[in-house]
Amino acid sequence: MYPKYLKAYQDGVLEERADRLYRKLKNCEICPRNCKVNRLEDKIGFCKTGKKARVCSYFSHHGEEPAISGSNGSGTIFFAHCNLRCVYCQNYEFSQLGKGREADEDELASYMLELQKEGCHNINFVSPTHVLPQILKALILAVPSGLSIPLVYNTSGYDSEETLKMLEGIFDIYLPDARYADSKIALKLSQAQDYPAINQRALKEMHRQAGTARFDKEGIIESGVIIRHLVLPNNLSGTDTIMRFIACELSKDTWISLMSQYFPCYKARDYPEISRRITREEYQKAMDIMHSYGLRNGWVQDEGGLDRFAGVNIKTNV
């Protein structure tokens, strides 16, 4: 049964997983921070989120990767707050400053159904890690009301392997970041010294569950993993190490979105090494590294800023 969560709902698996994750909020260990606070009593840990999820916005998003947005858009729900503290975050108003409002499970379910009614190809949860219990509870309400499009887990990649295992058979599409290869840089820029190790385990688990991305005849992703890699100035994102990991530990068929849109936002001006945009040469080097490991599925940026397929055997859309 497709999407997967429909069978999980039918078999009672969705409800069982939702209940297990929800209980974890009492002594929260949903994400790698393991804050151990009682979020059911609105105690606040690193993610600054209590019992209810906080939503900044939801809409049909046409600016994601072509396989995610397609022609009808991706039904995107942006959650406020985050379990990282990226000093250069472009979405800092809601990820760091908490712009938005609390929404209970009924409201979340209604957002999903509204986006599906608009014709969106999928439901795209942005920064879902810290509110997974609430998302699954909302799914239980949305499915009997007719929700039937795939789910996208759109994450920073700083996810607990144990929590991800509880999502098996629920999410069809994983869209994680692979941000850093160096723990010192991860600590300095995102307050997450263990990001590289956590991220590698998370990517392996996502790949185990969903595998290589698969698409319908219109080029819209149906299932699988797409990994985003944001190229930072001065090679701070560790492109070589990350691409080698993907090629050697996951698959050379992995789809990658190599992103060039970094610009110094939020607090980035206070950090000289990231206080500028990347150069064309830096991006070209990152693309060369990706290709050197045999990774040729995905999207890169052309000089006009438009996405195009990197794959040598795939028709470009430029």
C-alpha positions as CSV (number, residue, x, y, z in Angstrom):
1,M,0.0,0.0,0.0
2,Y,1.4,3.4,-1.0
3,P,2.2,5.7,0.6
4,K,3.6,3.5,3.4
5,Y,1.8,5.3,6.3
6,L,-1.5,4.1,5.0
7,K,-0.6,0.5,5.7
8,A,1.0,1.6,9.0
9,Y,-2.3,3.2,9.9
10,Q,-4.4,0.2,8.8
11,D,-2.2,-2.2,10.8
12,G,-2.1,-0.1,14.0
13,V,1.6,0.5,13.6
14,L,1.2,4.3,13.2
15,E,-0.7,4.6,16.4
16,E,1.7,2.4,18.3
17,R,4.7,4.4,17.1
18,A,3.0,7.7,17.8
19,D,2.2,6.7,21.4
20,R,5.7,5.5,22.0
21,L,7.3,8.7,20.7
22,Y,4.7,10.8,22.6
23,R,5.6,9.1,25.9
24,K,9.2,10.0,25.2
25,L,8.3,13.7,25.6
26,K,7.9,13.2,29.3
27,N,11.7,12.7,29.6
28,C,12.6,14.0,26.2
29,E,15.1,12.1,24.1
30,I,13.5,12.6,20.7
31,C,16.7,14.1,19.2
32,P,20.4,13.6,19.9
33,R,20.3,16.4,22.5
34,N,18.6,14.1,25.0
35,C,17.6,17.1,27.2
36,K,15.4,14.8,29.5
37,V,12.9,17.6,30.2
38,N,9.2,16.9,30.6
39,R,7.8,18.6,27.5
40,L,4.3,17.2,28.4
41,E,4.3,19.8,31.2
42,D,5.7,22.4,28.7
43,K,9.2,22.3,30.2
44,I,11.7,23.7,27.6
45,G,14.9,22.1,26.4
46,F,17.3,23.0,23.7
47,C,14.6,23.1,21.0
48,K,12.5,25.5,23.0
49,T,9.4,23.5,22.2
50,G,7.0,22.2,24.8
51,K,3.9,20.0,24.4
52,K,2.6,21.6,21.2
53,A,4.3,22.0,17.9
54,R,4.9,25.6,16.8
55,V,4.2,26.3,13.1
56,C,5.5,29.3,11.3
57,S,3.7,28.8,8.0
58,Y,2.3,26.2,5.6
59,F,1.8,26.6,1.8
60,S,2.4,25.1,-1.6
61,H,6.2,25.5,-2.1
62,H,7.5,25.7,-5.6
63,G,11.1,26.4,-4.6
64,E,12.3,22.9,-3.6
65,E,14.2,20.5,-5.8
66,P,12.3,19.8,-9.0
67,A,11.5,16.3,-8.0
68,I,9.9,17.6,-4.7
69,S,8.0,20.6,-5.9
70,G,7.1,19.4,-9.4
71,S,4.4,21.4,-11.2
72,N,1.9,21.6,-8.3
73,G,4.2,22.4,-5.5
74,S,5.2,20.6,-2.3
75,G,2.8,20.9,0.6
76,T,5.3,22.4,3.1
77,I,4.8,22.9,6.8
78,F,7.5,25.0,8.4
79,F,8.0,24.3,12.1
80,A,9.4,26.9,14.4
81,H,12.5,26.2,16.5
82,C,15.2,23.7,15.8
83,N,17.7,21.4,17.5
84,L,20.7,23.2,15.9
85,R,21.9,26.8,16.4
86,C,23.3,27.6,13.0
87,V,24.8,31.1,13.1
88,Y,24.1,31.6,9.4
89,C,20.5,30.3,9.3
90,Q,18.5,31.8,6.5
91,N,15.3,30.9,8.3
92,Y,16.4,32.3,11.7
93,E,13.2,34.2,12.3
94,F,11.4,31.0,13.0
95,S,14.1,28.4,13.5
96,Q,16.0,30.5,16.1
97,L,13.6,33.3,17.2
98,G,10.5,31.1,17.2
99,K,8.2,33.1,14.9
100,G,4.9,31.3,14.5
101,R,2.1,30.0,16.7
102,E,1.3,26.8,18.5
103,A,-0.8,24.2,16.7
104,D,-2.4,21.1,18.2
105,E,-2.7,17.8,16.3
106,D,-6.2,18.7,14.9
107,E,-4.7,21.8,13.3
108,L,-1.7,20.0,11.9
109,A,-4.0,17.4,10.4
110,S,-6.1,20.1,8.8
111,Y,-3.0,21.7,7.3
112,M,-2.1,18.5,5.6
113,L,-5.5,17.9,4.2
114,E,-5.7,21.5,3.0
115,L,-2.4,21.2,1.2
116,Q,-3.5,17.9,-0.4
117,K,-6.7,19.6,-1.6
118,E,-4.6,22.3,-3.3
119,G,-3.0,19.5,-5.4
120,C,0.4,19.4,-3.8
121,H,2.5,16.3,-4.6
122,N,3.5,15.6,-1.0
123,I,3.4,16.8,2.6
124,N,6.8,18.3,3.3
125,F,7.7,18.7,7.0
126,V,10.5,21.2,7.4
127,S,12.6,20.8,10.7
128,P,10.3,18.0,12.0
129,T,12.9,16.3,14.3
130,H,11.8,17.9,17.6
131,V,8.0,17.6,16.9
132,L,7.8,14.0,15.5
133,P,5.4,12.8,18.2
134,Q,3.0,15.6,17.4
135,I,3.3,14.9,13.6
136,L,2.5,11.3,14.0
137,K,-0.5,12.0,16.2
138,A,-1.8,14.4,13.6
139,L,-1.3,11.8,10.9
140,I,-3.6,9.5,12.8
141,L,-6.3,12.1,12.5
142,A,-5.5,13.0,8.8
143,V,-5.6,9.5,7.3
144,P,-9.2,8.6,8.0
145,S,-10.1,12.1,6.6
146,G,-8.5,11.2,3.3
147,L,-4.8,12.0,3.5
148,S,-3.1,9.9,0.8
149,I,0.0,11.7,-0.6
150,P,3.6,10.9,0.3
151,L,5.4,12.4,3.3
152,V,8.8,14.2,3.1
153,Y,11.0,14.2,6.1
154,N,13.0,17.5,5.5
155,T,15.7,17.7,8.1
156,S,19.0,19.2,9.1
157,G,20.3,15.6,9.4
158,Y,20.9,15.9,13.2
159,D,18.6,13.1,14.0
160,S,18.6,10.2,16.5
161,E,19.1,6.9,14.9
162,E,16.8,5.3,17.5
163,T,14.0,7.8,16.7
164,L,14.5,7.3,12.9
165,K,14.0,3.6,13.3
166,M,10.5,4.3,14.7
167,L,9.7,6.0,11.4
168,E,10.2,2.9,9.2
169,G,7.2,2.2,7.2
170,I,5.8,5.7,7.7
171,F,7.9,8.1,5.7
172,D,8.5,7.4,2.0
173,I,10.9,10.3,1.3
174,Y,13.9,11.5,3.3
175,L,15.4,14.9,2.5
176,P,18.3,15.3,4.9
177,D,21.2,17.8,5.0
178,A,24.8,16.7,5.2
179,R,26.3,19.9,6.6
180,Y,29.7,19.2,8.2
181,A,32.6,16.7,8.3
182,D,34.5,18.4,11.1
183,S,33.3,18.4,14.7
184,K,35.0,21.6,15.6
185,I,33.3,23.5,12.8
186,A,30.0,21.9,13.7
187,L,30.4,23.1,17.2
188,K,31.4,26.6,16.3
189,L,28.7,27.2,13.7
190,S,25.8,25.1,14.9
191,Q,26.5,24.1,18.6
192,A,26.6,20.5,17.6
193,Q,30.1,19.0,18.1
194,D,28.8,15.5,17.4
195,Y,27.0,16.4,14.2
196,P,29.3,14.5,11.8
197,A,29.0,11.2,13.6
198,I,25.3,11.6,14.3
199,N,24.6,12.7,10.7
200,Q,26.4,9.7,9.2
201,R,24.4,7.2,11.4
202,A,21.2,9.1,10.4
203,L,22.0,9.0,6.7
204,K,22.7,5.3,6.9
205,E,19.4,4.6,8.6
206,M,17.4,6.7,6.2
207,H,19.1,4.9,3.3
208,R,18.4,1.5,4.8
209,Q,14.7,2.4,5.1
210,A,14.0,4.2,1.9
211,G,17.0,3.4,-0.5
212,T,17.8,5.2,-3.7
213,A,15.3,7.8,-4.9
214,R,12.7,6.6,-7.3
215,F,10.5,8.8,-9.5
216,D,7.2,8.6,-11.3
217,K,6.9,9.2,-15.1
218,E,6.6,13.0,-14.4
219,G,9.9,13.1,-12.5
220,I,8.3,13.5,-9.1
221,I,9.9,11.5,-6.3
222,E,7.8,8.7,-5.0
223,S,10.3,7.3,-2.4
224,G,13.9,7.3,-1.4
225,V,16.6,9.6,-0.1
226,I,17.8,13.0,-1.5
227,I,20.8,14.4,0.4
228,R,21.3,18.2,0.4
229,H,24.8,19.6,0.8
230,L,25.2,23.4,1.3
231,V,28.6,24.5,0.1
232,L,30.1,27.0,2.6
233,P,33.0,29.4,2.1
234,N,36.5,28.2,2.7
235,N,35.5,24.5,2.4
236,L,34.0,24.6,5.9
237,S,31.3,22.1,4.9
238,G,34.0,19.4,4.3
239,T,32.7,18.4,0.9
240,D,35.3,15.8,0.1
241,T,34.8,13.8,3.3
242,I,31.0,13.9,2.9
243,M,31.0,12.9,-0.7
244,R,33.4,10.0,0.0
245,F,31.1,8.8,2.8
246,I,28.0,8.9,0.5
247,A,29.7,7.1,-2.3
248,C,31.4,4.5,-0.1
249,E,29.0,3.9,2.7
250,L,25.6,4.6,1.0
251,S,25.5,4.3,-2.8
252,K,27.0,6.0,-5.8
253,D,23.4,6.1,-7.1
254,T,22.4,8.5,-4.3
255,W,20.7,11.7,-5.4
256,I,22.4,14.9,-4.2
257,S,21.3,18.5,-4.2
258,L,24.5,20.5,-4.2
259,M,23.5,23.9,-3.0
260,S,25.2,27.2,-3.8
261,Q,22.8,29.6,-2.2
262,Y,24.7,30.3,0.9
263,F,24.8,34.0,1.9
264,P,25.9,35.6,5.3
265,C,22.6,35.8,7.2
266,Y,21.7,36.1,10.9
267,K,25.0,36.2,12.9
268,A,27.3,35.2,10.0
269,R,28.9,38.6,9.8
270,D,30.4,38.0,13.2
271,Y,32.4,35.0,11.8
272,P,35.0,36.2,9.2
273,E,35.3,32.8,7.6
274,I,31.6,32.8,6.6
275,S,31.0,36.5,6.2
276,R,30.8,36.3,2.4
277,R,29.0,34.3,-0.3
278,I,30.9,31.4,-1.9
279,T,32.8,32.0,-5.1
280,R,32.1,30.3,-8.5
281,E,35.4,28.5,-8.1
282,E,34.5,27.1,-4.7
283,Y,31.2,25.8,-6.0
284,Q,32.9,24.3,-9.1
285,K,35.4,22.6,-6.9
286,A,32.6,21.1,-4.8
287,M,30.9,19.8,-8.0
288,D,34.2,18.3,-9.2
289,I,34.6,16.5,-5.9
290,M,31.1,15.1,-6.1
291,H,31.7,13.8,-9.6
292,S,35.1,12.4,-8.7
293,Y,33.4,9.9,-6.4
294,G,31.1,8.8,-9.1
295,L,28.1,10.7,-7.7
296,R,26.2,12.0,-10.8
297,N,22.6,11.9,-9.8
298,G,21.0,15.1,-8.5
299,W,21.0,18.8,-9.0
300,V,23.7,21.4,-9.3
301,Q,23.4,25.2,-10.0
302,D,24.0,26.7,-13.3
303,E,25.4,30.2,-13.7
304,G,21.9,31.7,-13.8
305,G,21.1,30.1,-10.5
306,L,18.7,27.5,-12.0
307,D,18.7,23.9,-10.9
308,R,19.8,21.3,-13.4
309,F,20.3,17.6,-13.3
310,A,23.9,16.7,-12.7
311,G,23.4,13.1,-14.0
312,V,25.2,12.4,-17.3
313,N,22.6,9.9,-18.3
314,I,19.6,12.1,-17.3
315,K,18.0,14.7,-19.5
316,T,18.6,18.2,-18.1
317,N,15.7,20.6,-17.4
318,V,17.7,23.8,-18.3
